[in-house]
Amino acid sequence: MKSLFKLAAAAALALLIQPAGADSIQRAAAVVNGTVISTYDLDQRVRMVLVTSGGAQGEAAQQRLREQILRTLIDEILQLTEAADAKLEITEAEVDESLDNIAKQNNTTRESIVKSLASNGVGEDTLRVQVKAELAWSKLIEERLAGRVNVTDEEVDQEMKRIQEGASKPQFLASEIFISVDSPGDEPRARRAIDQIFAQLNTGSPFSALAQQFSESATASRGGDLGWVQDGDVPAEVWTTLQGMRPLSISKPIRAAGGYYLIAMRDKMRPAGAAAEAPPPPPGRPAGVPPGSVKLKRLVLGMPPSMTKAEQEQYLRAAGGLREQIKGCQGLEQFVGQMQGVGLIDLPVLPVADLAPEIRQVIQGLNPSDVSQPFFSNEGGHNLMNLLVVCGDRPRVDFVQTKAFQMPTREQVQNRMFNQELSVLARRYMRDLRRDAAIEIRDAAVLNTASN
């Protein structure tokens, strides 16, 4: 049996794994090459993912992602074992540095992240184990696979020529979430995983956060960022889907070679010489709302009775992410119904002049189907976070003016080609590790999901 205790310095692993056969208060969720993942470890990771990715956090959301999160924990054990065999060590200082970088990207501090997790019942070691596994896998890929990727000058020349010839075709700024299908028998599991991630996206979780957690592509570390792509850069099925999407939208699951994709289109580059598109007409007032009046729906999020400034800022960011998912009043009840701790109040049609001054200020300048910025209130001794939705006759379509064609630099093209080839090798490596491993799933909830 390969022992993970070769990573003696990785003390945080003690909370993720235990030697098979050891007495444990927790039940086993899975056993990987003789190493136990406890239900406690799985519950902790599920809670952490939901807290850090936003969106729905109720029992349904936990069940939705449980199987995929368990697969992630299994992969981490396999990756850490390989790193140990290669005598690669990840120090606590490296984990601290990575956490500091994550905090900086989110305009917060490592201490605030740890405190926020603790307030939601998640231990710091759960986060540190995940980061340690990511760093170990990255080092392993760099050591074992990067040297096998050779992008020649001739290949870059050909790619530059292909891109230049594609100037007359559209290009898209896109992000991906990729779930691999390792074998024909793996198809049902992969389909469930992509459907579960798609459902979580529809509850308000940011695409980049779920890509970082679950995508099996090398772009995961960049939140799924593919950069600008054109025909030939992505599988044909993905390209066909992209051509029918509008900016700031997310595709349904796409089956293509190797697995399933979810695609977020962030922007579009129009062909060279093409005229710019005209924006669509904005939504109008819904029926029964006369001029000078407004129809509002109010989203309410309960908050702790006392909070630090950092915690208030975290709630504001979460509410801001929720705001980006709402395009109007249509379907809002079903959307909010998937979330825990979020209430929806359907307000009557009211003359704007009759609204409280602070409410008039919040909705000032908003058009039908717009959503206000989040704001705090205290009602009956309870702290609340609020969003106001101005109802319109149809959902708002966020218009993004497309850019004119721009030729990427040679360095950008070379880096993309290198990363694409490295990603293919890394996926094959991970597939082989799973194939050769002795993996037994024991978590009842996951087994029940797999059997349905």
N, C-alpha and C positions, 0 to 999 in steps of 0.2 A: 504494500500500500504506500502510495506517495504521501509523505507527511507535509502538511502546511507549516509545521513548526520549524521548518528550515528557515522561515522568515522570523527568526527569533526577535528581531527588533520591532516587528509589526505587532505590538501588544494589542492593538485595537482589533485584530482578527479574532481574539478570544471571544468577542461578543458575537461574531458572525458564525464561527464554526466550532464544533466540538468533536473529539475523536469518537468514532462509532463505538457504541457499547458503553460509553460513559454514562453514569447516572445523571439525569437531567430533569429538572422540574418541568421543562417545556417538552411538548410533543415534537416529534420530528416532522418538518414540512417536506423535507427531501433529504436523501443521502446521496452524496456524490463521491465516488471512489473511496467509500468508507468514511467520509466526513459528513457530519450532520449539520443541516440548516434547520434551526428550531422555528417553531411557529412564532415565538417571540421576535426573533430576528426578522422574519417575514412581515409581521404586523408593524414593527418599527419602520421598516423600509417603505411599506405601503403608506403609512401615515406621513413619512417625510416627503415622499413624492407628491402627495396630494397637497401638503402644506406649501411646498416650494413651487409647485406648478400652477396654483390657483384653480379656479373652476370648482366643480362640484366636489364635496368632501364627505358626503353621506355614505351610508352602508352600500348603496348601489354602486357608487363610484369606487369604493374599496374592492367590491367584488369584481367590478369590471376590469380592474388593472392587476388583480392579485396574481393571475397566471403568468402574465408577462413579467411582472416584478420578480416572481420566483425564478423564472428563466434567467433574468439578469443576475440574480444572486448565484445561480448555478454557474453561469459563465464566469463570474468573478472568481469563484473557487478554482475553476480550470485555468484561468489566466494567471492567478497568483501562484498556482502550482508550477506552471511553466516558467514563470519569472524566478521562482525559487530554484528550479532545476538549472536555470541559466545563471544562477548566483547573482541575480540582480537585486539590489536592495533599495527600498524607498524609505528615506529618513523622515522623521517627524517634522524636521525643518522644511523639507520639500512639500509635505502636506500643508503645513502652515502657509507657505508661499502661495500654493495653489488656491487655498481658501481665501487668502488676502486678495488674489486676483479676481476671484469670483465676486467677492464683496465689492471691489472697486467697480466692476462692470455693472453692478446693481446699485451703485451710489450708496453703499452702506459699509459697515465694518464686519469683520469676522466675529467679534464679540456680539454684535447685534443679531447676526444670523444664528449663533449658538443659543442666545437667550430666547429668540423667537421660537426655535425648535423646541427648547425646553418647555416653553409655555404651552406647547401643543403635545407634550408628553413624549417627545423624541429626544433621545440621548445624543450627545455630541459624537460619540463613537460610531453611531450609525452613519453619520455624514463622513467621518474620517475614513472609515473602511471603504466606502464607495470611492472617495477621491484617491485613496491608496491603490485600489485596484485599477482605476483609470490610468494613473501614472505608471504603474507596473506594466500594463498592457502596451502603453505608448512606447516605453523604453524597449520592450521586447520586440515590437514591430520594427522599431528603428534599428535594433541590433541584428535581427534575423532576416528581415525582408527588404528594408530600404535599399541595401546594396545590390539587390537583384533587379531593381528597377533602373532601366537605362533608356532615357529619352534622348535620342540623338538629334543633332542639329538638322539633319535631313527630315526627320519626323516633325520637328517644330516648323521647318519651312513649309512642309506639306499642309500642316494644320493652319498656319497663317494664311496660306493661299486659299484653303477651303473656307475660312472665315471671311476673307475678303470677297470671295465669290458669292457668299451668302448675304452680302450687304443689301441685296434686293429682297430679302426675306425677313420676316419678323424675328426678334429675339426677345427672350424673357428673363427677368431677374427672378429666380425661383429658389425655393428651399424644399428639402425632401425629408420624409421619414420612410425608411426602408426596413422591411421585415423579411428576412430570407426564408425560402422554402428549401430545407436541406435535402429532402427526399420526397418521393410521392406520398409517403405516409405522414409527412410533416405538414401537408397542405391544410388539413382542418385546424391545426394549432395556429399556423401562421394567419389563416383567415380570421380566426377568433381574435388574435392579437391586434391585427390592423383595424378590425371593426371596433374593438374596445378602445383603442387609442382615438379613433375617429369620433366615437361617442363622447369621450372626454373633451376633445376639442370643441364639440358642440355645446359644452357646458361652460365655456369661457377660458379654458386652460390655454396659455400661449403656445403657439406652434413650436417656437424655438426651445421652450422648456421641455416639452414632450420629446422633441427630437434628441435633445441632449440625454434624456433618460433612456430612451428605448430604441432609437434608430441604430441599425446594424451597419450603417455606412460610415466611411471615414469622415464624412461631413458632420457627424453627430457632435463632435467637439466644437464645431462652429454653429451649433443650433440648426444644423441641416442645410446651411448656406451652400447653394450650388454656384452662385455667381450668375453671370449672364450666359445663357445657353441658346443654341440654335439647333436646327435640324441636324441630327447626327451626334449631338452631345449626350443625348439621353435616349433610353429605349423608345422604339417607335410608338408604343402604346402611350407612353408618357407625353411624347411630343404631340400626338393627336389630341390628347386631353388639354394640354397647354393652349393649343390654338383656339379652343372653345371657351377658355376662361377669361375672366376680367381681372384687372389688378385688384389686389387686396382680397382675394377669394381663395378658398381651399377646396381641392378636388375631393371627390369620393374615392374610396380605395381603388387602385389600378393594379391589375394582375399583369406582370410583364416577366421577362426572362429573369429567373433567379429568385423571384419573390413578389411582394406587394409594396406599392408605393402610395404615399399621400403627398400631394404637391401643394405648396402655397405659392401663388404667384404674387410677387411683391411689386413688380413694375414691368413695363413692356417698352421695347425699343422699336419704333416704326422703321420700315425699310428706308434706305437712302432715297431722298427725293419725294417721299410720300407726304401728303398734307396732314397736318395735325387734326385729330378728331375734335368734334364739337361736344361739349359736355351734355349729358342728358338733362331734361327738364327736372327741376326739383319737385318733390312731392307737394301736393296742395293740402288744404284743410279737408278733413274727412267730412262726410255728409252729416248734417246736423250741428255743425260748429260754425256759427255766423261770424262775420268779420268783427274783430275786437274781442273775441272770446278764444278760449284755448281748452283743449282736452289733454289732460296729463295722466300719466301713470308713474307711480313712485315706487322705486326699489329701495328696500330698507335692509341694512345689514346690522345685526346686533354686535356690540363690541364690549370688551371688558370694562368694568367700572373705573379703573384707573390704568393709565398707560404712560409710558415714557414717550418722548418726542420721536425716538427712533421707531417705536412700535406704531405710533400714529402714522408715520411716513410709510410704514409697511402696509398698513390698511389702505392708505391712499393709493399706493401703487397697485394693490390688488383690485381696488374698485376701478382704477383707471384701466386695468386690463379687461375687466368685465365690461366697462363702457365701450371699448373697441369692438366687442362682439355684438352689440345691440345696434340694429339698423332701423328700428321703429317699433311701433306697438304690435304689429302683426306677429303672431306666434310667441309673444312675450310670456304668456302664462305657461306654455309648455316648456319654454326655455328655463324659466325660473323654477319650475316644478322639479327639475333635475338637481337642484342645488340645496344644500343644507345650510340653514341659518340665513336664508335670504327670503324676505317677504315682498309681496307685490300688492300695492294699494291702487285700486282703480278709482280715480277721482272723477267727479262729475264735470260736465262742461261748465266753465265759469268765465265771466267777463274778466279780462286781464286787469281792469281797474279794481276788481274786488279781491284780487290776490294780496296776500301780505307783502309788504315792501321787500322783505328779504327774499321771498320767492320770485317776485318780479325781477329782482336783480339777478338771480340765478339763471332764469330763462331768457334774459335779455339778449337779443341777437340770434336766438335759436330759430331754426326753420322747422316746419313739419318733418317728423321722423328723426330729428336731432336728439341727442342725449346731453344732458348738462354735465358739467364737471362735478365730481363727487364733493360733497360737503358734509360737515359734522352737524349734529344737533343733539340736544339733551331734552328728552321728553319723559315726564313722570319719573325722573331720577335715573333714566336709562340713556347711556351713550349710544348714538346711532350714526351710521354712515348712510348717506342718501344719494340717489341718482334720480333725476326727473326726466322722463321721456315725453317729448312733444309728439302727440299722435298725428299721423298724416294719412293720406288716402292710399298710400303704398309704401313699402320699405325704401329707405334711402339707399342709393347706389353711390358709394364713394368714388368720385371721379379722379383719376390720376392722369395728368397730361403725359403722354408717352414721349420719350426722348428720341432724338434723331440718332441714326446709326453712328456708333463710335468704335473704331478699331482698337481691340485690346493690345497691350504691349506684348512684346516677345516674352518677357519674364512672366507675365500673367498666364500666357498660353502654356509655357513650359511647366509652370507650377501646377496648373490644372491637369495637364497630362500625367505628370508624376503622381499626383494625388489619386487620380482615377485608377492608375495601374496598381498603386500601393493598396488601395481599397479592395480591389479584386483579390489580391494575394492575402490580405488580412481576413477577408470573409472565408476564403478557402481554408485558411489556417484554423479559424474558429470552428468551421464545419467539421474538420477532421478531429479536433479536440472533443467535440460533442459526440461524434461517431464512435470514438475509441473509449469513451468514458462509461463507467457503470453508474447509471443515474436511476434512482428510484424515487418517484413522486409519492408522497404520503399525505399531503395536505388534503383534507376531505373536501374543502370548498373548491380547490383547483380540480380535483378528480371529478367532482360533480359537474363543474363547468365543461370539462373535456368530454364527459359522457353525454351531455345534452346536445 
